[in-house]
């Protein structure tokens, strides 16, 4: 066979192979399309998937409704009342913690020691001055007593220098105290005033509060604070703090609170400082407040057998007894709140959220 014939046969074979590959690729593509788009009868296909995705991403409703008939309400001790009208004042949040007072105690003790040394030096100087005066009087009668006079005067000069050294130590402690704790606390430490003594003896605790970023509020003389453990206390203003909280760029204040089991050094503290003019509000007693998922809630009567759980918003101002004050606009005047038995309603609500056997299957 000639070389041209061989090339023609080879070309035809290559063309047949290419056509075969093209048909195979087309069949595979069609099969993949049918598999991906095939749906079982009655299935929703992509619509069901979209619905499932929407249901999964839909946020859960925080507020809930509890139904309880009259008999169950009486058995559970459910009592409702209209909230009391009370003045409400806008709030600026302040965050802080109970301070560790090791350094303050050290300065207090150093001041005590320095003061004692100064008194001792002053007593010695007084005695040496008296001895020097007697020696000079003796010199008028006995000229030979010159050496005794010189010795007494030297002792007086040494004791005077000791007094100056003790005074410098007292001043050093004072400067350090003021530098670290400010003028008010620093002077209290040096003077060992009742304020400093109560802190050292753990009769009171010192807290530092920093206003939320952007807030500008004058520090009240007394405020209510909430400790990280959930307790509440009345705090008395001391002074502006000497150092800001590095995590919150704003002004800080020192306050003292009575020493309680929950007032541990390092525990977080939250306070709401009055901000703005007072306006009408309503009071929520502590017996009406429940805690769920880290938030404070109340139940409001929505019918003879219906109760709605509502969140106490961030605008609420906490009170020292564990209650809250809300703006009057946040709660309708004709609404009754549950003042007793709120925990019973929360328990009933939890029961309704437990899935049944059918749901679990």
C-alpha positions as CSV (number, residue, x, y, z in Angstrom):
1,X,0.0,0.0,0.0
2,X,1.2,3.5,-0.8
3,X,2.1,6.0,1.9
4,X,-0.9,8.2,0.9
5,X,-3.3,5.4,1.4
6,X,-1.9,4.6,4.8
7,X,-2.4,8.2,5.9
8,X,-6.0,8.2,4.7
9,X,-6.8,5.1,6.7
10,X,-5.1,6.6,9.8
11,X,-7.1,9.8,9.5
12,X,-10.4,8.0,9.3
13,X,-9.6,6.0,12.4
14,X,-8.7,9.1,14.4
15,X,-12.0,10.8,13.3
16,X,-14.0,7.7,14.5
17,X,-12.3,7.8,17.9
18,X,-13.0,11.6,18.3
19,X,-16.7,11.1,17.4
20,X,-16.9,8.2,20.0
21,X,-15.5,10.4,22.8
22,X,-17.9,13.2,22.0
23,X,-20.9,10.9,22.2
24,X,-19.7,9.5,25.5
25,X,-19.2,13.0,27.0
26,X,-22.7,14.0,25.9
27,X,-24.3,11.0,27.5
28,X,-22.5,11.6,30.8
29,X,-23.6,15.3,30.8
30,X,-27.2,14.3,30.2
31,X,-27.1,11.7,33.0
32,X,-25.7,14.2,35.5
33,X,-28.4,16.7,34.6
34,X,-31.2,14.1,35.1
35,X,-29.7,13.0,38.4
36,X,-29.4,16.5,39.8
37,X,-32.9,17.5,38.7
38,X,-34.8,14.3,39.5
39,X,-37.5,14.7,42.2
40,X,-39.5,12.0,44.0
41,X,-43.2,12.3,43.7
42,X,-44.6,14.7,46.3
43,X,-41.3,16.2,47.1
44,X,-40.8,20.0,47.2
45,X,-37.3,19.9,45.7
46,X,-35.4,23.2,45.9
47,X,-38.5,24.9,47.4
48,X,-38.3,22.6,50.4
49,X,-34.6,23.3,50.8
50,X,-35.2,27.0,50.7
51,X,-37.9,26.7,53.3
52,X,-35.7,24.6,55.5
53,X,-32.9,27.2,55.2
54,X,-35.3,30.0,56.1
55,X,-36.6,28.1,59.1
56,X,-33.2,27.5,60.4
57,X,-32.1,31.1,60.0
58,X,-35.3,32.6,61.4
59,X,-34.6,34.1,64.8
60,X,-36.5,32.6,67.8
61,X,-39.0,34.8,69.4
62,X,-37.8,35.9,72.8
63,X,-41.2,36.9,74.3
64,X,-43.6,34.1,75.2
65,X,-47.2,33.6,76.2
66,X,-48.3,31.3,79.1
67,X,-51.8,30.1,79.6
68,X,-53.0,29.2,83.1
69,X,-56.6,28.9,84.2
70,X,-57.9,30.5,87.4
71,X,-57.5,27.3,89.5
72,X,-53.9,26.9,88.5
73,X,-53.2,30.6,89.1
74,X,-54.5,30.3,92.6
75,X,-52.6,27.2,93.3
76,X,-49.4,28.8,91.9
77,X,-49.8,31.9,94.0
78,X,-50.1,34.2,91.0
79,X,-50.8,37.8,92.0
80,X,-51.0,40.8,89.7
81,X,-51.0,44.6,90.4
82,X,-50.6,47.8,88.6
83,X,-47.0,49.2,88.7
84,X,-46.5,52.2,90.9
85,X,-45.9,55.5,89.3
86,X,-42.5,56.8,90.1
87,X,-40.0,59.3,88.7
88,X,-37.7,57.9,86.0
89,X,-34.4,59.4,85.0
90,X,-32.3,58.5,81.9
91,X,-29.3,56.4,82.7
92,X,-25.7,56.3,81.5
93,X,-24.0,52.9,82.1
94,X,-20.8,52.6,84.0
95,X,-18.6,49.5,84.1
96,X,-16.0,48.6,86.7
97,X,-14.8,46.2,89.3
98,X,-13.9,45.8,93.0
99,X,-10.3,46.8,93.4
100,X,-7.5,44.9,95.1
101,X,-6.2,47.1,98.0
102,X,-2.9,45.5,98.7
103,X,-1.0,48.6,97.6
104,X,-3.3,50.9,99.5
105,X,-2.9,48.9,102.6
106,X,0.9,49.0,102.2
107,X,0.8,52.8,101.9
108,X,-1.4,53.0,105.0
109,X,1.0,50.9,107.0
110,X,4.0,52.9,105.7
111,X,2.3,56.1,106.7
112,X,1.7,54.6,110.2
113,X,5.3,53.6,110.5
114,X,6.6,57.0,109.2
115,X,4.4,58.9,111.6
116,X,5.5,56.9,114.6
117,X,9.2,57.4,113.6
118,X,8.6,61.2,113.3
119,X,7.0,61.3,116.7
120,X,9.9,59.4,118.3
121,X,12.4,61.8,116.6
122,X,10.5,64.8,117.8
123,X,10.5,63.5,121.4
124,X,14.2,62.9,121.3
125,X,14.8,66.4,119.8
126,X,12.7,68.0,122.5
127,X,14.8,66.2,125.2
128,X,18.1,67.1,123.6
129,X,17.1,70.8,123.3
130,X,16.3,70.8,127.0
131,X,19.6,69.2,127.8
132,X,21.4,71.8,125.7
133,X,19.6,74.6,127.4
134,X,20.6,73.3,130.8
135,X,24.2,73.0,129.8
136,X,24.3,76.6,128.6
137,X,22.8,77.7,132.0
138,X,25.4,75.6,133.8
139,X,28.2,77.3,131.7
140,X,27.2,80.6,133.2
141,X,28.1,79.3,136.7
142,X,30.9,76.9,135.8
143,X,33.0,78.1,132.9
144,X,34.7,74.7,132.9
145,X,31.4,73.1,131.6
146,X,32.1,74.2,128.0
147,X,32.7,70.6,126.8
148,X,29.3,69.5,128.3
149,X,27.6,72.3,126.4
150,X,29.2,71.4,123.1
151,X,28.2,67.7,123.6
152,X,24.6,68.7,124.4
153,X,24.3,71.0,121.4
154,X,25.8,68.3,119.0
155,X,23.2,65.8,120.3
156,X,20.4,68.4,119.6
157,X,21.7,68.9,116.1
158,X,21.7,65.2,115.4
159,X,18.2,64.8,116.7
160,X,17.0,67.8,114.6
161,X,18.4,66.0,111.5
162,X,16.6,62.8,112.5
163,X,13.4,64.8,112.7
164,X,14.0,66.2,109.2
165,X,14.6,62.7,107.9
166,X,11.4,61.4,109.5
167,X,9.4,64.3,108.1
168,X,10.8,63.6,104.6
169,X,9.7,59.9,104.9
170,X,6.2,61.1,105.9
171,X,6.1,63.4,102.9
172,X,7.4,60.7,100.6
173,X,4.6,58.3,101.7
174,X,2.1,61.2,101.2
175,X,3.3,61.9,97.7
176,X,3.1,58.3,96.7
177,X,-0.3,57.9,98.1
178,X,-1.6,61.0,96.2
179,X,0.1,59.9,93.0
180,X,-1.5,56.5,93.1
181,X,-4.9,57.2,94.6
182,X,-5.6,60.9,94.0
183,X,-5.8,63.8,96.5
184,X,-8.9,62.6,98.4
185,X,-7.8,59.0,99.0
186,X,-4.1,59.9,99.3
187,X,-4.8,62.3,102.1
188,X,-7.1,59.9,103.7
189,X,-4.3,57.2,103.7
190,X,-1.7,59.5,105.2
191,X,-4.1,60.8,107.8
192,X,-5.5,57.3,108.4
193,X,-8.9,58.7,108.4
194,X,-12.1,56.7,108.9
195,X,-12.4,56.3,105.1
196,X,-9.0,54.7,104.7
197,X,-9.3,52.7,107.9
198,X,-12.6,51.2,106.8
199,X,-11.0,50.1,103.5
200,X,-7.9,48.6,105.2
201,X,-10.0,46.7,107.8
202,X,-12.4,45.5,105.0
203,X,-15.4,47.2,106.4
204,X,-15.9,48.7,103.0
205,X,-14.7,47.9,99.5
206,X,-13.4,50.3,96.8
207,X,-14.7,50.1,93.3
208,X,-13.7,51.9,90.1
209,X,-16.4,52.7,87.6
210,X,-15.8,54.0,84.1
211,X,-18.6,55.6,82.0
212,X,-19.6,54.0,78.8
213,X,-17.8,55.5,75.7
214,X,-19.2,58.9,74.7
215,X,-21.1,59.5,78.0
216,X,-20.5,62.6,80.0
217,X,-22.2,62.5,83.4
218,X,-21.4,64.2,86.7
219,X,-20.8,61.5,89.4
220,X,-23.7,61.4,91.9
221,X,-22.9,61.3,95.7
222,X,-24.7,58.0,95.9
223,X,-25.8,55.4,93.4
224,X,-26.9,51.8,93.2
225,X,-24.6,49.2,91.7
226,X,-25.0,45.6,90.7
227,X,-22.2,43.1,91.5
228,X,-21.2,40.4,89.1
229,X,-22.6,37.8,91.4
230,X,-26.1,39.3,91.1
231,X,-26.1,41.3,94.4
232,X,-26.8,45.0,94.7
233,X,-25.4,47.6,96.9
234,X,-25.4,51.4,97.6
235,X,-22.2,53.1,96.6
236,X,-20.8,56.4,98.0
237,X,-18.7,58.7,95.8
238,X,-15.1,59.2,96.8
239,X,-13.3,61.0,94.0
240,X,-12.4,60.8,90.3
241,X,-10.0,57.9,89.6
242,X,-6.3,58.6,88.9
243,X,-6.2,56.1,86.0
244,X,-8.7,55.2,83.3
245,X,-9.7,51.7,82.4
246,X,-7.6,50.8,79.3
247,X,-10.5,48.9,77.8
248,X,-13.0,51.8,78.1
249,X,-11.7,55.2,77.0
250,X,-13.7,57.5,79.4
251,X,-13.6,59.1,82.8
252,X,-13.5,56.9,85.9
253,X,-14.7,57.3,89.5
254,X,-13.9,55.8,92.9
255,X,-16.9,54.6,95.0
256,X,-17.1,52.7,98.2
257,X,-19.6,50.0,99.0
258,X,-20.3,48.1,102.2
259,X,-18.3,44.9,102.5
260,X,-20.5,41.9,101.6
261,X,-19.8,38.3,100.8
262,X,-20.1,39.1,97.1
263,X,-17.7,42.1,97.1
264,X,-14.6,40.1,96.2
265,X,-11.6,41.8,94.6
266,X,-11.8,41.6,90.8
267,X,-15.5,41.0,90.6
268,X,-17.3,43.0,87.9
269,X,-19.6,45.9,88.8
270,X,-22.3,47.6,86.7
271,X,-23.9,50.9,87.6
272,X,-26.4,53.2,86.0
273,X,-25.7,56.9,86.6
274,X,-28.6,59.4,86.3
275,X,-28.5,61.3,83.1
276,X,-30.9,64.0,82.1
277,X,-34.1,65.4,83.6
278,X,-36.5,63.2,85.5
279,X,-39.8,62.2,83.8
280,X,-42.8,59.9,84.6
281,X,-42.0,56.3,85.1
282,X,-43.2,53.1,86.7
283,X,-41.6,50.9,89.4
284,X,-41.1,47.2,89.0
285,X,-40.8,45.4,92.4
286,X,-38.0,42.8,92.8
287,X,-40.7,40.1,93.3
288,X,-41.8,40.7,89.7
289,X,-38.4,40.2,88.1
290,X,-37.2,36.8,86.8
291,X,-34.0,36.0,85.0
292,X,-33.8,33.9,81.9
293,X,-30.9,33.5,79.4
294,X,-29.0,36.2,81.3
295,X,-31.8,38.8,80.9
296,X,-34.3,40.3,83.3
297,X,-38.0,39.8,82.5
298,X,-41.5,40.4,83.8
299,X,-44.9,38.8,83.1
300,X,-47.8,41.0,82.1
301,X,-51.4,39.9,82.3
302,X,-52.8,39.7,78.7
303,X,-56.2,38.1,79.6
304,X,-58.0,36.2,82.3
305,X,-55.8,33.1,81.6
306,X,-52.9,34.6,79.5
307,X,-49.6,36.1,80.6
308,X,-46.9,37.6,78.4
309,X,-43.2,37.5,79.3
310,X,-41.6,40.8,78.4
311,X,-37.9,41.8,78.6
312,X,-36.8,44.6,80.8
313,X,-35.0,46.8,78.3
314,X,-31.6,48.5,78.6
315,X,-33.3,51.8,79.3
316,X,-34.5,50.4,82.7
317,X,-32.9,51.8,85.8
318,X,-32.1,49.2,88.5
319,X,-32.9,49.9,92.1
320,X,-30.9,48.9,95.2
321,X,-33.5,46.3,96.2
322,X,-33.3,44.4,92.9
323,X,-36.2,46.1,91.2
324,X,-36.3,48.4,88.2
325,X,-37.8,51.8,87.1
326,X,-39.0,52.0,83.6
327,X,-40.2,54.9,81.5
328,X,-43.9,55.3,81.7
329,X,-44.2,55.0,77.9
330,X,-42.7,51.5,78.0
331,X,-45.7,49.9,79.8
332,X,-49.4,50.7,79.2
333,X,-51.2,52.2,82.2
334,X,-53.9,49.6,82.2
335,X,-51.5,46.7,82.2
336,X,-51.1,44.5,85.3
337,X,-47.8,42.9,86.1
338,X,-47.2,39.7,88.0
339,X,-45.9,40.6,91.4
340,X,-46.0,37.1,92.9
341,X,-45.7,33.7,91.3
342,X,-43.6,34.9,88.3
343,X,-41.3,31.9,88.8
344,X,-44.3,29.6,88.6
345,X,-45.2,31.0,85.2
346,X,-41.6,30.6,84.0
347,X,-41.8,26.9,85.0
348,X,-45.1,26.4,83.1
349,X,-43.5,28.1,80.1
350,X,-40.6,25.7,80.3
351,X,-42.9,22.7,80.3
352,X,-44.5,23.8,77.1
353,X,-41.1,24.0,75.4
354,X,-40.2,20.4,76.2
355,X,-40.6,18.4,72.9
356,X,-43.1,15.6,73.0
357,X,-42.3,12.0,71.9
358,X,-44.1,12.7,68.5
359,X,-41.9,15.8,67.9
360,X,-38.7,13.8,68.8
361,X,-39.7,11.1,66.3
